[in-house]
Amino acid sequence: MLYGAPYNVLPYNEWAGTVRTIEPQVKNAIVKSDPESAFTDKSMLFFISEEEYEIYKLEAQNIPQLNLLEEYREYETISKTSTEDLEKFMKVPVFIKEKIIPYLNDRDLYSISRKKDENGKVIFTQTIRSK
């Protein structure tokens, strides 16, 4: 799982607050597979304390409930809930905002129903077809 997923949040007290990168060459050297299924992307490992991880799991389940202010644009539903709004209710979003979101590319943002707006700010989005 660590090698296949592009991003992982892991509980590990000694490395809490750090980010580690596993390069494709390292993954391919450790996991022996045929050349056609070789890893081509790096994996980012984000470490938080075990206590933060328990909070992170619970709060991640509640994000959709806080994602209430919606606007319909063409084929998308845009939510106006920002990371700053989430910080009022949660303890871990500062970690997510400062440590994880800056690493996400457009494809990855889309896969978690996010995108960058005209100003480069990450906003929540959901395609109407997927409702």
Solvent accessible surface area in square Angstrom, and as a share of the most:
residue,aa,sasa,rsa
1,M,178,0.80
2,L,66,0.33
3,Y,58,0.22
4,G,58,0.56
5,A,28,0.22
6,P,58,0.37
7,Y,51,0.20
8,N,14,0.07
9,V,24,0.14
10,L,38,0.19
11,P,50,0.31
12,Y,91,0.35
13,N,88,0.45
14,E,143,0.64
15,W,100,0.35
16,A,41,0.32
17,G,34,0.33
18,T,50,0.29
19,V,39,0.22
20,R,97,0.36
21,T,60,0.35
22,I,26,0.13
23,E,77,0.34
24,P,24,0.15
25,Q,132,0.59
26,V,73,0.42
27,K,5,0.02
28,N,46,0.24
29,A,60,0.47
30,I,99,0.50
31,V,54,0.31
32,K,166,0.70
33,S,60,0.39
34,D,80,0.42
35,P,123,0.77
36,E,170,0.76
37,S,66,0.43
38,A,41,0.32
39,F,51,0.21
40,T,115,0.67
41,D,82,0.43
42,K,102,0.43
43,S,0,0.00
44,M,11,0.05
45,L,13,0.07
46,F,0,0.00
47,F,12,0.05
48,I,1,0.00
49,S,25,0.16
50,E,97,0.44
51,E,129,0.58
52,E,69,0.31
53,Y,52,0.20
54,E,95,0.43
55,I,41,0.21
56,Y,46,0.18
57,K,86,0.36
58,L,113,0.56
59,E,24,0.11
60,A,47,0.37
61,Q,130,0.58
62,N,62,0.32
63,I,29,0.14
64,P,90,0.56
65,Q,119,0.53
66,L,45,0.23
67,N,36,0.18
68,L,131,0.65
69,L,115,0.57
70,E,82,0.37
71,E,66,0.30
72,Y,136,0.52
73,R,87,0.32
74,E,163,0.73
75,Y,117,0.44
76,E,14,0.06
77,T,3,0.02
78,I,1,0.01
79,S,6,0.04
80,K,98,0.41
81,T,8,0.05
82,S,20,0.13
83,T,21,0.12
84,E,81,0.36
85,D,45,0.23
86,L,8,0.04
87,E,53,0.24
88,K,155,0.66
89,F,139,0.58
90,M,16,0.07
91,K,156,0.66
92,V,6,0.04
93,P,3,0.02
94,V,64,0.37
95,F,25,0.10
96,I,38,0.19
97,K,64,0.27
98,E,106,0.47
99,K,73,0.31
100,I,17,0.09
101,I,29,0.15
102,P,92,0.58
103,Y,101,0.38
104,L,13,0.06
105,N,71,0.36
106,D,100,0.52
107,R,158,0.58
108,D,15,0.08
109,L,1,0.00
110,Y,126,0.48
111,S,85,0.55
112,I,84,0.43
113,S,47,0.30
114,R,43,0.16
115,K,63,0.27
116,K,94,0.40
117,D,31,0.16
118,E,152,0.68
119,N,134,0.69
120,G,44,0.43
121,K,101,0.43
122,V,28,0.16
123,I,26,0.13
124,F,13,0.05
125,T,6,0.03
126,Q,66,0.29
127,T,20,0.12
128,I,74,0.37
129,R,200,0.73
130,S,75,0.49
131,K,126,0.54
